[in-house]
Structures are given as structure tokens and as C-alpha cells.
């Protein structure tokens, strides 16, 4: 999986219940044709990132197909979650 571009938006917590900050990342990704996630139309990942002090984690995520915005029901592997969290952390620094 390769991240080709992204957008990020800080999510405000109107209740003040959540600890730390939350960000919504839209990650445009490329995957090889032999990957289950592959789509000719392209794929993006919408991820909610929780940042507390120096710790950054993927709180929630969903895959979607470009063009149709159709939900893709697949899960990230642990190493892929770590890769996404590291990428997002670098973008927030």
C-alpha cells in the first residue's frame, strides 16, 4: 500500500469528553492489482486519528472506492495500521 496524497481536518469535540485531539484524514492510496483492496477506479481510506500528547493511533477507518464512494468492507492488518498511524503522525508534526 502506498499513500499518494492526503487531506486532513481537525475534528472539534463539542462535548469536551474526548482526551486529546481527533483528526479526519482522507488518504488516497495505491495498491497492487493482486491485492484484495484493488479497484480500477482507485481507493481511498478515511481514518479518524486520535492524538494524545506524542501518541497517535488509528481510532477508526473505512475504505471507499474513488468515483462511486462505495464502502469496501476490508480490514487493515496490524502492520498497516501502524504504517497509517506513523504517516499521519508525521503530517501532524
PDB file of N, CA, C and O in Angstrom:
ATOM      1  N   UNK A   1       0.843  -1.171   0.000  1.00  0.00           N
ATOM      2  CA  UNK A   1       0.000   0.000   0.000  1.00  0.00           C
ATOM      3  C   UNK A   1       0.894   1.242   0.000  1.00  0.00           C
ATOM      4  O   UNK A   1       1.847   1.345   0.772  1.00  0.00           O
ATOM      5  N   UNK A   2       0.561   2.165  -0.876  1.00  0.00           N
ATOM      6  CA  UNK A   2       1.313   3.420  -0.963  1.00  0.00           C
ATOM      7  C   UNK A   2       0.335   4.589  -0.874  1.00  0.00           C
ATOM      8  O   UNK A   2      -0.678   4.620  -1.572  1.00  0.00           O
ATOM      9  N   UNK A   3       0.650   5.543  -0.010  1.00  0.00           N
ATOM     10  CA  UNK A   3      -0.177   6.746   0.123  1.00  0.00           C
ATOM     11  C   UNK A   3       0.325   7.756  -0.891  1.00  0.00           C
ATOM     12  O   UNK A   3       1.499   8.126  -0.884  1.00  0.00           O
ATOM     13  N   UNK A   4      -0.575   8.204  -1.768  1.00  0.00           N
ATOM     14  CA  UNK A   4      -0.164   9.137  -2.826  1.00  0.00           C
ATOM     15  C   UNK A   4      -0.495  10.585  -2.485  1.00  0.00           C
ATOM     16  O   UNK A   4       0.180  11.497  -2.962  1.00  0.00           O
ATOM     17  N   UNK A   5      -1.517  10.812  -1.673  1.00  0.00           N
ATOM     18  CA  UNK A   5      -1.865  12.164  -1.227  1.00  0.00           C
ATOM     19  C   UNK A   5      -2.828  12.065  -0.055  1.00  0.00           C
ATOM     20  O   UNK A   5      -3.346  10.992   0.255  1.00  0.00           O
ATOM     21  N   UNK A   6      -3.056  13.193   0.582  1.00  0.00           N
ATOM     22  CA  UNK A   6      -3.985  13.183   1.714  1.00  0.00           C
ATOM     23  C   UNK A   6      -4.574  14.569   1.939  1.00  0.00           C
ATOM     24  O   UNK A   6      -4.040  15.577   1.476  1.00  0.00           O
ATOM     25  N   UNK A   7      -5.681  14.591   2.658  1.00  0.00           N
ATOM     26  CA  UNK A   7      -6.221  15.822   3.221  1.00  0.00           C
ATOM     27  C   UNK A   7      -6.452  15.535   4.691  1.00  0.00           C
ATOM     28  O   UNK A   7      -6.640  14.386   5.091  1.00  0.00           O
ATOM     29  N   UNK A   8      -6.438  16.591   5.494  1.00  0.00           N
ATOM     30  CA  UNK A   8      -6.648  16.412   6.932  1.00  0.00           C
ATOM     31  C   UNK A   8      -7.495  17.559   7.459  1.00  0.00           C
ATOM     32  O   UNK A   8      -7.367  18.701   7.019  1.00  0.00           O
ATOM     33  N   UNK A   9      -8.354  17.236   8.400  1.00  0.00           N
ATOM     34  CA  UNK A   9      -9.203  18.239   9.029  1.00  0.00           C
ATOM     35  C   UNK A   9      -9.316  17.903  10.508  1.00  0.00           C
ATOM     36  O   UNK A   9      -9.589  16.759  10.872  1.00  0.00           O
ATOM     37  N   UNK A  10      -9.107  18.897  11.355  1.00  0.00           N
ATOM     38  CA  UNK A  10      -9.251  18.687  12.795  1.00  0.00           C
ATOM     39  C   UNK A  10     -10.736  18.598  13.124  1.00  0.00           C
ATOM     40  O   UNK A  10     -11.546  19.379  12.625  1.00  0.00           O
ATOM     41  N   UNK A  11     -11.076  17.637  13.969  1.00  0.00           N
ATOM     42  CA  UNK A  11     -12.455  17.441  14.394  1.00  0.00           C
ATOM     43  C   UNK A  11     -12.616  18.059  15.777  1.00  0.00           C
ATOM     44  O   UNK A  11     -11.878  17.721  16.703  1.00  0.00           O
ATOM     45  N   UNK A  12     -13.572  18.955  15.912  1.00  0.00           N
ATOM     46  CA  UNK A  12     -13.833  19.585  17.198  1.00  0.00           C
ATOM     47  C   UNK A  12     -14.750  18.695  18.030  1.00  0.00           C
ATOM     48  O   UNK A  12     -15.697  18.109  17.506  1.00  0.00           O
ATOM     49  N   UNK A  13     -14.469  18.595  19.317  1.00  0.00           N
ATOM     50  CA  UNK A  13     -15.288  17.831  20.252  1.00  0.00           C
ATOM     51  C   UNK A  13     -16.150  18.810  21.041  1.00  0.00           C
ATOM     52  O   UNK A  13     -15.675  19.382  22.022  1.00  0.00           O
ATOM     53  N   UNK A  14     -17.404  19.019  20.640  1.00  0.00           N
ATOM     54  CA  UNK A  14     -18.245  19.997  21.316  1.00  0.00           C
ATOM     55  C   UNK A  14     -18.578  19.618  22.756  1.00  0.00           C
ATOM     56  O   UNK A  14     -18.941  20.480  23.557  1.00  0.00           O
ATOM     57  N   UNK A  15     -18.455  18.318  23.092  1.00  0.00           N
ATOM     58  CA  UNK A  15     -18.789  17.871  24.448  1.00  0.00           C
ATOM     59  C   UNK A  15     -17.609  18.004  25.408  1.00  0.00           C
ATOM     60  O   UNK A  15     -17.803  18.101  26.620  1.00  0.00           O
ATOM     61  N   UNK A  16     -16.397  18.010  24.875  1.00  0.00           N
ATOM     62  CA  UNK A  16     -15.210  18.075  25.732  1.00  0.00           C
ATOM     63  C   UNK A  16     -14.920  16.762  26.439  1.00  0.00           C
ATOM     64  O   UNK A  16     -14.133  16.729  27.385  1.00  0.00           O
ATOM     65  N   UNK A  17     -15.541  15.690  25.997  1.00  0.00           N
ATOM     66  CA  UNK A  17     -15.374  14.384  26.639  1.00  0.00           C
ATOM     67  C   UNK A  17     -14.073  13.699  26.208  1.00  0.00           C
ATOM     68  O   UNK A  17     -13.403  13.062  27.020  1.00  0.00           O
ATOM     69  N   UNK A  18     -13.727  13.834  24.939  1.00  0.00           N
ATOM     70  CA  UNK A  18     -12.560  13.127  24.399  1.00  0.00           C
ATOM     71  C   UNK A  18     -11.264  13.747  24.896  1.00  0.00           C
ATOM     72  O   UNK A  18     -11.135  14.967  24.985  1.00  0.00           O
ATOM     73  N   UNK A  19     -10.315  12.890  25.215  1.00  0.00           N
ATOM     74  CA  UNK A  19      -8.986  13.340  25.616  1.00  0.00           C
ATOM     75  C   UNK A  19      -8.130  13.461  24.364  1.00  0.00           C
ATOM     76  O   UNK A  19      -8.153  12.573  23.511  1.00  0.00           O
ATOM     77  N   UNK A  20      -7.378  14.545  24.245  1.00  0.00           N
ATOM     78  CA  UNK A  20      -6.511  14.748  23.088  1.00  0.00           C
ATOM     79  C   UNK A  20      -7.279  15.332  21.917  1.00  0.00           C
ATOM     80  O   UNK A  20      -8.384  15.851  22.073  1.00  0.00           O
ATOM     81  N   UNK A  21      -6.677  15.238  20.748  1.00  0.00           N
ATOM     82  CA  UNK A  21      -7.261  15.784  19.527  1.00  0.00           C
ATOM     83  C   UNK A  21      -7.643  14.662  18.584  1.00  0.00           C
ATOM     84  O   UNK A  21      -7.073  13.572  18.629  1.00  0.00           O
ATOM     85  N   UNK A  22      -8.622  14.945  17.721  1.00  0.00           N
ATOM     86  CA  UNK A  22      -9.043  13.997  16.697  1.00  0.00           C
ATOM     87  C   UNK A  22      -8.923  14.675  15.339  1.00  0.00           C
ATOM     88  O   UNK A  22      -9.229  15.858  15.190  1.00  0.00           O
ATOM     89  N   UNK A  23      -8.479  13.915  14.364  1.00  0.00           N
ATOM     90  CA  UNK A  23      -8.305  14.409  13.001  1.00  0.00           C
ATOM     91  C   UNK A  23      -8.921  13.411  12.034  1.00  0.00           C
ATOM     92  O   UNK A  23      -8.843  12.199  12.235  1.00  0.00           O
ATOM     93  N   UNK A  24      -9.536  13.941  10.980  1.00  0.00           N
ATOM     94  CA  UNK A  24     -10.030  13.080   9.910  1.00  0.00           C
ATOM     95  C   UNK A  24      -9.063  13.191   8.739  1.00  0.00           C
ATOM     96  O   UNK A  24      -8.889  14.263   8.162  1.00  0.00           O
ATOM     97  N   UNK A  25      -8.446  12.083   8.402  1.00  0.00           N
ATOM     98  CA  UNK A  25      -7.550  12.008   7.258  1.00  0.00           C
ATOM     99  C   UNK A  25      -8.263  11.289   6.124  1.00  0.00           C
ATOM    100  O   UNK A  25      -8.892  10.253   6.337  1.00  0.00           O
ATOM    101  N   UNK A  26      -8.163  11.835   4.927  1.00  0.00           N
ATOM    102  CA  UNK A  26      -8.586  11.143   3.714  1.00  0.00           C
ATOM    103  C   UNK A  26      -7.294  10.825   2.969  1.00  0.00           C
ATOM    104  O   UNK A  26      -6.607  11.725   2.486  1.00  0.00           O
ATOM    105  N   UNK A  27      -6.975   9.548   2.881  1.00  0.00           N
ATOM    106  CA  UNK A  27      -5.719   9.101   2.285  1.00  0.00           C
ATOM    107  C   UNK A  27      -5.997   8.440   0.941  1.00  0.00           C
ATOM    108  O   UNK A  27      -6.692   7.426   0.876  1.00  0.00           O
ATOM    109  N   UNK A  28      -5.461   9.010  -0.124  1.00  0.00           N
ATOM    110  CA  UNK A  28      -5.522   8.369  -1.438  1.00  0.00           C
ATOM    111  C   UNK A  28      -4.422   7.317  -1.463  1.00  0.00           C
ATOM    112  O   UNK A  28      -3.259   7.617  -1.195  1.00  0.00           O
ATOM    113  N   UNK A  29      -4.799   6.082  -1.785  1.00  0.00           N
ATOM    114  CA  UNK A  29      -3.809   5.004  -1.738  1.00  0.00           C
ATOM    115  C   UNK A  29      -3.771   4.246  -3.060  1.00  0.00           C
ATOM    116  O   UNK A  29      -4.748   4.179  -3.805  1.00  0.00           O
ATOM    117  N   UNK A  30      -2.607   3.686  -3.310  1.00  0.00           N
ATOM    118  CA  UNK A  30      -2.422   2.791  -4.457  1.00  0.00           C
ATOM    119  C   UNK A  30      -2.111   1.412  -3.909  1.00  0.00           C
ATOM    120  O   UNK A  30      -1.324   1.254  -2.975  1.00  0.00           O
ATOM    121  N   UNK A  31      -2.744   0.419  -4.509  1.00  0.00           N
ATOM    122  CA  UNK A  31      -2.490  -0.964  -4.121  1.00  0.00           C
ATOM    123  C   UNK A  31      -2.225  -1.782  -5.381  1.00  0.00           C
ATOM    124  O   UNK A  31      -2.755  -1.461  -6.446  1.00  0.00           O
ATOM    125  N   UNK A  32      -1.423  -2.820  -5.277  1.00  0.00           N
ATOM    126  CA  UNK A  32      -1.142  -3.656  -6.452  1.00  0.00           C
ATOM    127  C   UNK A  32      -2.406  -4.376  -6.931  1.00  0.00           C
ATOM    128  O   UNK A  32      -3.338  -4.599  -6.158  1.00  0.00           O
ATOM    129  N   UNK A  33      -2.420  -4.726  -8.193  1.00  0.00           N
ATOM    130  CA  UNK A  33      -3.582  -5.388  -8.798  1.00  0.00           C
ATOM    131  C   UNK A  33      -3.916  -6.720  -8.134  1.00  0.00           C
ATOM    132  O   UNK A  33      -5.075  -7.135  -8.152  1.00  0.00           O
ATOM    133  N   UNK A  34      -2.944  -7.393  -7.556  1.00  0.00           N
ATOM    134  CA  UNK A  34      -3.210  -8.688  -6.930  1.00  0.00           C
ATOM    135  C   UNK A  34      -3.704  -8.559  -5.482  1.00  0.00           C
ATOM    136  O   UNK A  34      -3.920  -9.574  -4.820  1.00  0.00           O
ATOM    137  N   UNK A  35      -3.883  -7.350  -4.989  1.00  0.00           N
ATOM    138  CA  UNK A  35      -4.361  -7.098  -3.629  1.00  0.00           C
ATOM    139  C   UNK A  35      -5.891  -7.147  -3.614  1.00  0.00           C
ATOM    140  O   UNK A  35      -6.533  -6.695  -4.562  1.00  0.00           O
ATOM    141  N   UNK A  36      -6.482  -7.696  -2.538  1.00  0.00           N
ATOM    142  CA  UNK A  36      -7.942  -7.757  -2.394  1.00  0.00           C
ATOM    143  C   UNK A  36      -8.581  -6.375  -2.440  1.00  0.00           C
ATOM    144  O   UNK A  36      -9.746  -6.238  -2.812  1.00  0.00           O
ATOM    145  N   UNK A  37      -7.833  -5.370  -2.067  1.00  0.00           N
ATOM    146  CA  UNK A  37      -8.340  -4.000  -1.997  1.00  0.00           C
ATOM    147  C   UNK A  37      -8.338  -3.293  -3.348  1.00  0.00           C
ATOM    148  O   UNK A  37      -8.938  -2.228  -3.489  1.00  0.00           O
ATOM    149  N   UNK A  38      -7.680  -3.868  -4.327  1.00  0.00           N
ATOM    150  CA  UNK A  38      -7.518  -3.212  -5.626  1.00  0.00           C
ATOM    151  C   UNK A  38      -8.855  -2.914  -6.297  1.00  0.00           C
ATOM    152  O   UNK A  38      -9.779  -3.727  -6.262  1.00  0.00           O
ATOM    153  N   UNK A  39      -8.940  -1.729  -6.912  1.00  0.00           N
ATOM    154  CA  UNK A  39     -10.085  -1.341  -7.737  1.00  0.00           C
ATOM    155  C   UNK A  39      -9.551  -0.502  -8.891  1.00  0.00           C
ATOM    156  O   UNK A  39      -8.673   0.338  -8.697  1.00  0.00           O
ATOM    157  N   UNK A  40     -10.075  -0.726 -10.078  1.00  0.00           N
ATOM    158  CA  UNK A  40      -9.655   0.074 -11.241  1.00  0.00           C
ATOM    159  C   UNK A  40      -9.955   1.552 -11.039  1.00  0.00           C
ATOM    160  O   UNK A  40      -9.257   2.410 -11.579  1.00  0.00           O
ATOM    161  N   UNK A  41     -10.988   1.848 -10.267  1.00  0.00           N
ATOM    162  CA  UNK A  41     -11.396   3.236 -10.027  1.00  0.00           C
ATOM    163  C   UNK A  41     -10.567   3.917  -8.946  1.00  0.00           C
ATOM    164  O   UNK A  41     -10.669   5.128  -8.749  1.00  0.00           O
ATOM    165  N   UNK A  42      -9.759   3.150  -8.258  1.00  0.00           N
ATOM    166  CA  UNK A  42      -8.939   3.697  -7.189  1.00  0.00           C
ATOM    167  C   UNK A  42      -9.617   3.534  -5.839  1.00  0.00           C
ATOM    168  O   UNK A  42     -10.809   3.241  -5.755  1.00  0.00           O
ATOM    169  N   UNK A  43      -8.843   3.729  -4.798  1.00  0.00           N
ATOM    170  CA  UNK A  43      -9.314   3.507  -3.435  1.00  0.00           C
ATOM    171  C   UNK A  43      -8.804   4.625  -2.538  1.00  0.00           C
ATOM    172  O   UNK A  43      -7.690   5.123  -2.703  1.00  0.00           O
ATOM    173  N   UNK A  44      -9.655   5.007  -1.579  1.00  0.00           N
ATOM    174  CA  UNK A  44      -9.184   5.923  -0.541  1.00  0.00           C
ATOM    175  C   UNK A  44      -9.592   5.393   0.822  1.00  0.00           C
ATOM    176  O   UNK A  44     -10.532   4.609   0.955  1.00  0.00           O
ATOM    177  N   UNK A  45      -8.859   5.844   1.824  1.00  0.00           N
ATOM    178  CA  UNK A  45      -9.076   5.435   3.204  1.00  0.00           C
ATOM    179  C   UNK A  45      -9.455   6.668   4.004  1.00  0.00           C
ATOM    180  O   UNK A  45      -8.744   7.673   3.988  1.00  0.00           O
ATOM    181  N   UNK A  46     -10.570   6.586   4.698  1.00  0.00           N
ATOM    182  CA  UNK A  46     -10.968   7.655   5.615  1.00  0.00           C
ATOM    183  C   UNK A  46     -10.614   7.165   7.012  1.00  0.00           C
ATOM    184  O   UNK A  46     -11.122   6.137   7.460  1.00  0.00           O
ATOM    185  N   UNK A  47      -9.746   7.898   7.701  1.00  0.00           N
ATOM    186  CA  UNK A  47      -9.289   7.465   9.013  1.00  0.00           C
ATOM    187  C   UNK A  47      -9.487   8.574  10.039  1.00  0.00           C
ATOM    188  O   UNK A  47      -9.195   9.741   9.778  1.00  0.00           O
ATOM    189  N   UNK A  48      -9.987   8.189  11.209  1.00  0.00           N
ATOM    190  CA  UNK A  48     -10.051   9.096  12.345  1.00  0.00           C
ATOM    191  C   UNK A  48      -8.825   8.789  13.194  1.00  0.00           C
ATOM    192  O   UNK A  48      -8.631   7.665  13.657  1.00  0.00           O
ATOM    193  N   UNK A  49      -8.010   9.807  13.384  1.00  0.00           N
ATOM    194  CA  UNK A  49      -6.757   9.665  14.111  1.00  0.00           C
ATOM    195  C   UNK A  49      -6.890  10.334  15.467  1.00  0.00           C
ATOM    196  O   UNK A  49      -7.297  11.492  15.557  1.00  0.00           O
ATOM    197  N   UNK A  50      -6.548   9.606  16.523  1.00  0.00           N
ATOM    198  CA  UNK A  50      -6.559  10.143  17.880  1.00  0.00           C
ATOM    199  C   UNK A  50      -5.123  10.494  18.259  1.00  0.00           C
ATOM    200  O   UNK A  50      -4.225   9.656  18.177  1.00  0.00           O
ATOM    201  N   UNK A  51      -4.919  11.741  18.673  1.00  0.00           N
ATOM    202  CA  UNK A  51      -3.588  12.203  19.077  1.00  0.00           C
ATOM    203  C   UNK A  51      -3.650  12.697  20.512  1.00  0.00           C
ATOM    204  O   UNK A  51      -4.345  13.667  20.818  1.00  0.00           O
ATOM    205  N   UNK A  52      -2.917  12.021  21.390  1.00  0.00           N
ATOM    206  CA  UNK A  52      -2.827  12.405  22.791  1.00  0.00           C
ATOM    207  C   UNK A  52      -1.353  12.524  23.122  1.00  0.00           C
ATOM    208  O   UNK A  52      -0.622  11.534  23.118  1.00  0.00           O
ATOM    209  N   UNK A  53      -0.920  13.753  23.411  1.00  0.00           N
ATOM    210  CA  UNK A  53       0.496  14.039  23.625  1.00  0.00           C
ATOM    211  C   UNK A  53       1.282  13.570  22.393  1.00  0.00           C
ATOM    212  O   UNK A  53       1.008  14.035  21.286  1.00  0.00           O
ATOM    213  N   UNK A  54       2.257  12.658  22.559  1.00  0.00           N
ATOM    214  CA  UNK A  54       3.047  12.167  21.426  1.00  0.00           C
ATOM    215  C   UNK A  54       2.485  10.878  20.827  1.00  0.00           C
ATOM    216  O   UNK A  54       2.986  10.394  19.812  1.00  0.00           O
ATOM    217  N   UNK A  55       1.450  10.324  21.449  1.00  0.00           N
ATOM    218  CA  UNK A  55       0.871   9.067  20.972  1.00  0.00           C
ATOM    219  C   UNK A  55      -0.188   9.352  19.904  1.00  0.00           C
ATOM    220  O   UNK A  55      -1.077  10.183  20.092  1.00  0.00           O
ATOM    221  N   UNK A  56      -0.071   8.649  18.794  1.00  0.00           N
ATOM    222  CA  UNK A  56      -1.025   8.777  17.694  1.00  0.00           C
ATOM    223  C   UNK A  56      -1.493   7.377  17.328  1.00  0.00           C
ATOM    224  O   UNK A  56      -0.688   6.463  17.151  1.00  0.00           O
ATOM    225  N   UNK A  57      -2.818   7.223  17.217  1.00  0.00           N
ATOM    226  CA  UNK A  57      -3.357   5.900  16.859  1.00  0.00           C
ATOM    227  C   UNK A  57      -4.530   6.071  15.901  1.00  0.00           C
ATOM    228  O   UNK A  57      -5.161   7.126  15.838  1.00  0.00           O
ATOM    229  N   UNK A  58      -4.800   5.005  15.161  1.00  0.00           N
ATOM    230  CA  UNK A  58      -5.949   4.973  14.269  1.00  0.00           C
ATOM    231  C   UNK A  58      -7.152   4.572  15.125  1.00  0.00           C
ATOM    232  O   UNK A  58      -7.229   3.437  15.593  1.00  0.00           O
ATOM    233  N   UNK A  59      -8.089   5.501  15.329  1.00  0.00           N
ATOM    234  CA  UNK A  59      -9.261   5.227  16.162  1.00  0.00           C
ATOM    235  C   UNK A  59     -10.355   4.530  15.362  1.00  0.00           C
ATOM    236  O   UNK A  59     -11.083   3.692  15.895  1.00  0.00           O
ATOM    237  N   UNK A  60     -10.467   4.877  14.089  1.00  0.00           N
ATOM    238  CA  UNK A  60     -11.495   4.295  13.223  1.00  0.00           C
ATOM    239  C   UNK A  60     -11.052   4.489  11.781  1.00  0.00           C
ATOM    240  O   UNK A  60     -10.325   5.434  11.473  1.00  0.00           O
ATOM    241  N   UNK A  61     -11.486   3.598  10.898  1.00  0.00           N
ATOM    242  CA  UNK A  61     -11.151   3.750   9.475  1.00  0.00           C
ATOM    243  C   UNK A  61     -12.168   3.032   8.614  1.00  0.00           C
ATOM    244  O   UNK A  61     -12.862   2.119   9.062  1.00  0.00           O
ATOM    245  N   UNK A  62     -12.237   3.468   7.367  1.00  0.00           N
ATOM    246  CA  UNK A  62     -13.097   2.841   6.371  1.00  0.00           C
ATOM    247  C   UNK A  62     -12.465   3.033   5.003  1.00  0.00           C
ATOM    248  O   UNK A  62     -11.898   4.086   4.711  1.00  0.00           O
ATOM    249  N   UNK A  63     -12.570   2.005   4.168  1.00  0.00           N
ATOM    250  CA  UNK A  63     -12.116   2.084   2.785  1.00  0.00           C
ATOM    251  C   UNK A  63     -13.299   2.417   1.879  1.00  0.00           C
ATOM    252  O   UNK A  63     -14.423   1.969   2.108  1.00  0.00           O
ATOM    253  N   UNK A  64     -13.022   3.217   0.842  1.00  0.00           N
ATOM    254  CA  UNK A  64     -14.032   3.561  -0.148  1.00  0.00           C
ATOM    255  C   UNK A  64     -13.415   3.521  -1.538  1.00  0.00           C
ATOM    256  O   UNK A  64     -12.215   3.738  -1.706  1.00  0.00           O
ATOM    257  N   UNK A  65     -14.247   3.243  -2.526  1.00  0.00           N
ATOM    258  CA  UNK A  65     -13.821   3.280  -3.912  1.00  0.00           C
ATOM    259  C   UNK A  65     -13.945   4.714  -4.427  1.00  0.00           C
ATOM    260  O   UNK A  65     -14.956   5.379  -4.200  1.00  0.00           O
ATOM    261  N   UNK A  66     -12.915   5.180  -5.117  1.00  0.00           N
ATOM    262  CA  UNK A  66     -12.998   6.502  -5.748  1.00  0.00           C
ATOM    263  C   UNK A  66     -14.140   6.488  -6.759  1.00  0.00           C
ATOM    264  O   UNK A  66     -14.596   5.417  -7.159  1.00  0.00           O
ATOM    265  N   UNK A  67     -14.589   7.617  -7.159  1.00  0.00           N
ATOM    266  CA  UNK A  67     -15.651   7.830  -8.137  1.00  0.00           C
ATOM    267  C   UNK A  67     -17.022   7.491  -7.553  1.00  0.00           C
ATOM    268  O   UNK A  67     -17.893   8.359  -7.493  1.00  0.00           O
ATOM    269  N   UNK A  68     -17.233   6.228  -7.116  1.00  0.00           N
ATOM    270  CA  UNK A  68     -18.548   5.817  -6.619  1.00  0.00           C
ATOM    271  C   UNK A  68     -18.730   6.073  -5.128  1.00  0.00           C
ATOM    272  O   UNK A  68     -19.859   6.102  -4.639  1.00  0.00           O
ATOM    273  N   UNK A  69     -17.639   6.255  -4.408  1.00  0.00           N
ATOM    274  CA  UNK A  69     -17.650   6.394  -2.937  1.00  0.00           C
ATOM    275  C   UNK A  69     -18.296   5.193  -2.257  1.00  0.00           C
ATOM    276  O   UNK A  69     -18.835   5.310  -1.156  1.00  0.00           O
ATOM    277  N   UNK A  70     -18.241   4.047  -2.911  1.00  0.00           N
ATOM    278  CA  UNK A  70     -18.821   2.831  -2.356  1.00  0.00           C
ATOM    279  C   UNK A  70     -17.912   2.266  -1.263  1.00  0.00           C
ATOM    280  O   UNK A  70     -16.698   2.163  -1.439  1.00  0.00           O
ATOM    281  N   UNK A  71     -18.522   1.902  -0.130  1.00  0.00           N
ATOM    282  CA  UNK A  71     -17.807   1.333   1.007  1.00  0.00           C
ATOM    283  C   UNK A  71     -17.212  -0.017   0.627  1.00  0.00           C
ATOM    284  O   UNK A  71     -17.860  -0.827  -0.036  1.00  0.00           O
ATOM    285  N   UNK A  72     -15.966  -0.254   1.053  1.00  0.00           N
ATOM    286  CA  UNK A  72     -15.292  -1.533   0.822  1.00  0.00           C
ATOM    287  C   UNK A  72     -15.068  -2.170   2.188  1.00  0.00           C
ATOM    288  O   UNK A  72     -14.381  -1.600   3.036  1.00  0.00           O
ATOM    289  N   UNK A  73     -15.635  -3.329   2.399  1.00  0.00           N
ATOM    290  CA  UNK A  73     -15.600  -3.997   3.701  1.00  0.00           C
ATOM    291  C   UNK A  73     -14.334  -4.838   3.846  1.00  0.00           C
ATOM    292  O   UNK A  73     -14.369  -6.059   3.693  1.00  0.00           O
ATOM    293  N   UNK A  74     -13.229  -4.180   4.138  1.00  0.00           N
ATOM    294  CA  UNK A  74     -11.956  -4.856   4.394  1.00  0.00           C
ATOM    295  C   UNK A  74     -11.296  -4.232   5.620  1.00  0.00           C
ATOM    296  O   UNK A  74     -11.556  -3.078   5.962  1.00  0.00           O
ATOM    297  N   UNK A  75     -10.451  -5.000   6.265  1.00  0.00           N
ATOM    298  CA  UNK A  75      -9.765  -4.512   7.454  1.00  0.00           C
ATOM    299  C   UNK A  75      -8.274  -4.382   7.200  1.00  0.00           C
ATOM    300  O   UNK A  75      -7.692  -5.104   6.391  1.00  0.00           O
ATOM    301  N   UNK A  76      -7.673  -3.437   7.918  1.00  0.00           N
ATOM    302  CA  UNK A  76      -6.228  -3.276   7.881  1.00  0.00           C
ATOM    303  C   UNK A  76      -5.572  -4.325   8.757  1.00  0.00           C
ATOM    304  O   UNK A  76      -6.120  -4.720   9.785  1.00  0.00           O
ATOM    305  N   UNK A  77      -4.403  -4.771   8.348  1.00  0.00           N
ATOM    306  CA  UNK A  77      -3.602  -5.633   9.197  1.00  0.00           C
ATOM    307  C   UNK A  77      -2.883  -4.746  10.205  1.00  0.00           C
ATOM    308  O   UNK A  77      -2.790  -3.534  10.008  1.00  0.00           O
ATOM    309  N   UNK A  78      -2.375  -5.336  11.279  1.00  0.00           N
ATOM    310  CA  UNK A  78      -1.740  -4.553  12.341  1.00  0.00           C
ATOM    311  C   UNK A  78      -0.581  -3.702  11.828  1.00  0.00           C
ATOM    312  O   UNK A  78      -0.446  -2.541  12.214  1.00  0.00           O
ATOM    313  N   UNK A  79       0.258  -4.274  10.957  1.00  0.00           N
ATOM    314  CA  UNK A  79       1.389  -3.516  10.434  1.00  0.00           C
ATOM    315  C   UNK A  79       0.914  -2.362   9.543  1.00  0.00           C
ATOM    316  O   UNK A  79       1.561  -1.317   9.485  1.00  0.00           O
ATOM    317  N   UNK A  80      -0.212  -2.552   8.849  1.00  0.00           N
ATOM    318  CA  UNK A  80      -0.765  -1.482   8.014  1.00  0.00           C
ATOM    319  C   UNK A  80      -1.335  -0.360   8.880  1.00  0.00           C
ATOM    320  O   UNK A  80      -1.196   0.816   8.543  1.00  0.00           O
ATOM    321  N   UNK A  81      -1.977  -0.719   9.996  1.00  0.00           N
ATOM    322  CA  UNK A  81      -2.470   0.301  10.935  1.00  0.00           C
ATOM    323  C   UNK A  81      -1.316   1.127  11.474  1.00  0.00           C
ATOM    324  O   UNK A  81      -1.410   2.349  11.584  1.00  0.00           O
ATOM    325  N   UNK A  82      -0.240   0.455  11.804  1.00  0.00           N
ATOM    326  CA  UNK A  82       0.951   1.135  12.320  1.00  0.00           C
ATOM    327  C   UNK A  82       1.529   2.073  11.256  1.00  0.00           C
ATOM    328  O   UNK A  82       1.932   3.194  11.568  1.00  0.00           O
ATOM    329  N   UNK A  83       1.569   1.620  10.011  1.00  0.00           N
ATOM    330  CA  UNK A  83       2.056   2.432   8.898  1.00  0.00           C
ATOM    331  C   UNK A  83       1.195   3.689   8.744  1.00  0.00           C
ATOM    332  O   UNK A  83       1.727   4.787   8.580  1.00  0.00           O
ATOM    333  N   UNK A  84      -0.134   3.534   8.796  1.00  0.00           N
ATOM    334  CA  UNK A  84      -1.054   4.661   8.669  1.00  0.00           C
ATOM    335  C   UNK A  84      -0.861   5.634   9.830  1.00  0.00           C
ATOM    336  O   UNK A  84      -0.780   6.844   9.619  1.00  0.00           O
ATOM    337  N   UNK A  85      -0.787   5.111  11.052  1.00  0.00           N
ATOM    338  CA  UNK A  85      -0.596   5.964  12.233  1.00  0.00           C
ATOM    339  C   UNK A  85       0.718   6.742  12.133  1.00  0.00           C
ATOM    340  O   UNK A  85       0.751   7.934  12.437  1.00  0.00           O
ATOM    341  N   UNK A  86       1.795   6.084  11.712  1.00  0.00           N
ATOM    342  CA  UNK A  86       3.095   6.753  11.560  1.00  0.00           C
ATOM    343  C   UNK A  86       3.025   7.846  10.500  1.00  0.00           C
ATOM    344  O   UNK A  86       3.544   8.945  10.697  1.00  0.00           O
ATOM    345  N   UNK A  87       2.386   7.542   9.381  1.00  0.00           N
ATOM    346  CA  UNK A  87       2.249   8.531   8.308  1.00  0.00           C
ATOM    347  C   UNK A  87       1.488   9.759   8.819  1.00  0.00           C
ATOM    348  O   UNK A  87       1.916  10.894   8.609  1.00  0.00           O
ATOM    349  N   UNK A  88       0.371   9.526   9.481  1.00  0.00           N
ATOM    350  CA  UNK A  88      -0.453  10.636   9.967  1.00  0.00           C
ATOM    351  C   UNK A  88       0.297  11.450  11.026  1.00  0.00           C
ATOM    352  O   UNK A  88       0.209  12.678  11.047  1.00  0.00           O
ATOM    353  N   UNK A  89       1.026  10.769  11.895  1.00  0.00           N
ATOM    354  CA  UNK A  89       1.807  11.462  12.923  1.00  0.00           C
ATOM    355  C   UNK A  89       2.811  12.407  12.276  1.00  0.00           C
ATOM    356  O   UNK A  89       2.979  13.540  12.728  1.00  0.00           O
ATOM    357  N   UNK A  90       3.482  11.948  11.215  1.00  0.00           N
ATOM    358  CA  UNK A  90       4.451  12.802  10.513  1.00  0.00           C
ATOM    359  C   UNK A  90       3.768  14.026   9.918  1.00  0.00           C
ATOM    360  O   UNK A  90       4.354  15.109   9.896  1.00  0.00           O
ATOM    361  N   UNK A  91       2.544  13.873   9.439  1.00  0.00           N
ATOM    362  CA  UNK A  91       1.835  15.004   8.826  1.00  0.00           C
ATOM    363  C   UNK A  91       1.384  16.019   9.869  1.00  0.00           C
ATOM    364  O   UNK A  91       1.206  17.195   9.550  1.00  0.00           O
ATOM    365  N   UNK A  92       1.199  15.579  11.110  1.00  0.00           N
ATOM    366  CA  UNK A  92       0.757  16.467  12.174  1.00  0.00           C
ATOM    367  C   UNK A  92       1.898  17.222  12.835  1.00  0.00           C
ATOM    368  O   UNK A  92       1.659  18.200  13.543  1.00  0.00           O
ATOM    369  N   UNK A  93       3.131  16.788  12.619  1.00  0.00           N
ATOM    370  CA  UNK A  93       4.297  17.438  13.263  1.00  0.00           C
ATOM    371  C   UNK A  93       4.644  18.730  12.588  1.00  0.00           C
ATOM    372  O   UNK A  93       5.590  19.404  12.994  1.00  0.00           O
TER     373      UNK A  93
END
